[in-house]
């Protein structure tokens, strides 16, 4: 049973990672790639993509840090209400 729970958690984590990655690539592509006439992105587009993806990753790290800090407190409060 524990193995099933661990596998389910791993699958959910992987799915969340893929959703985040897809959102990041879609948003940065739409914001940065403006000319589809060439096979490669321009230097300006590459710079925009680098900045955009860095912002996304920093945002995600900050959100996870807050979640790790606030999540247990919310769980405690929720368990206190259920008693």
Secondary structure, DSSP 8 states (H G I E B T S, - for coil): -HHHHHHHHHHHHHHHHHHHHHHHHHHHHHHH----SSSS--HHHHHHHHHHHHHHHHHHHHHHHHHHHHHHHHHHHHHHHH-
